[in-house]
Amino acid sequence: MHPAMSSHDAADDTLLITVTGADRPGVTSTVLESLAGFGVSVVDLEQIVMRGRLVLGVLVSAPRDRQRLRSTLESTVEVLGMTVEIEKGSGDNRTRHRDRAHVTVIGAPLKASAMAAIAGRIADCGGNIDRIERMARYPVTALELDVSGARPDRLRKLLAVDAASHRIDVAVQPANLLRHGVRLIVMDVDSTLIQGEVIEMLAEHAGFGAEVADVTERAMRGELDFEQSLRARVKLLAGLDESVLDEVYDAIVVNPGARTMVRTLRRLGYRFAIVSGGFSQITDRLAADLGIHRARANTLEIVDGKLTGEVVGPVVDRAGKATALREFAADLGVPEDATIAIGDGANDLDMLAAAGLGIAYNARAVVREAADTALNVPYLDAIMYLLGITREEIEAADAAAGIITPAPPV
């Protein structure tokens, strides 16, 4: 256990009291009531419960009669069916290193070998794991590690190697106040917020599905100029009736967890935007449906109820996405450092770089390598674990709003 810092004078003698045993109501209050009779000050206090087992740590100023305190505590915990250890020392915990980071580890499953590799790498970097908390147990296992003594940028680079070899996701973020403030989340749409690519769905109606899918994939890998490839693909849509847009919208499947993420974070004051190389006729409706605050995309030209095969106005390309993020942030009064960008393709790279935190979501290799962190699980709400929000907190908020969530597996 590594309790948190306090202002206790390092020159004073202190006692570290560790109580362990089966958890039950009233353990903490009973132990503290026993200490109250000795006039001690609580310097630090921390406890965890794991599968019904409690570990309670109390750091207190040393009393004059230590032996009587020990006897009193031993009698108290014996009645509770627990054990106690008392360690004499001096002062508070050591000062934590200036370099501090939150490391989030996500796996399905999360094997011991993977965690051993992560913990070993942190130690190799000179880092210390001060605290570990489970953020979720299903449908993925997510753990958050508070780490001190290792530079976040170096830690991120080295842990990425272990993440790839063990097929888990690892995110490293500096520990600062930004995480606790209102933030703006800007998402790509196709293959990020929703499954599949809208332009491919439209092309199927025009009889060019395979051709457009091939060009789209090459563009997302960064092999083709986005604007040129977009205009070439849109030309193949000429002559389609505008009613096809309604059919495509009705066929859209939102990625698992997207609605939960938006719903939960909106309650906390987060702002959302979507920016897409797709089409405003789809994205504007999607934003309204999900409660997203801002949207920007290309606009298909429609004349006499038919698609002309052209787009209206400037194309929202790689640079345009980054510009949109900056403009949304300014419009909503959110600092750029407090923005989060989520994307999967090469045309998202500038947006990911412009954001305070860039997340590659089930992305192409070129994007995973460039982003701050990568998530490869098929649940968009896993992003909330990176923000320090647990699955239990999400479900509690839903329950308070009358929203029923599936029961976890036993």
Secondary structure, DSSP 4 states (H G I P E B T S, - for coil): --PPP----TTSEEEEEEEEEE--TTHHHHHHHHHHTTT--EEEEEEEEETTEEEEEEEEEPPS-HHHHHHHHHHHHHHHT-EEEEEEEESSPPPPPS-EEEEEEEESS--HHHHHHHHHHHHHTT-EEEEEEEEE-SSSEEEEEEEESS-HHHHHHHHHHHHHHHT-EEEEEE-SGGGGS--EEEE--BTTTBSS-HHHHHHHHHT-HHHHHHHHHHHHTT-S-HHHHHHHHHHTTTT-BTHHHHHHHHH--BPTTHHHHHHHHHHTT-EEEEEEEEEHHHHHHHHHHHT-SEEEEEEEEEETTEEEEEEESS---HHHHHHHHHHHHHHHT--GGGEEEEE-SGGGHHHHHHSSEEEEES--HHHHHHSSEEE-SS-GGGHHHHTT--HHHHHHHHHHTT---PPPP-
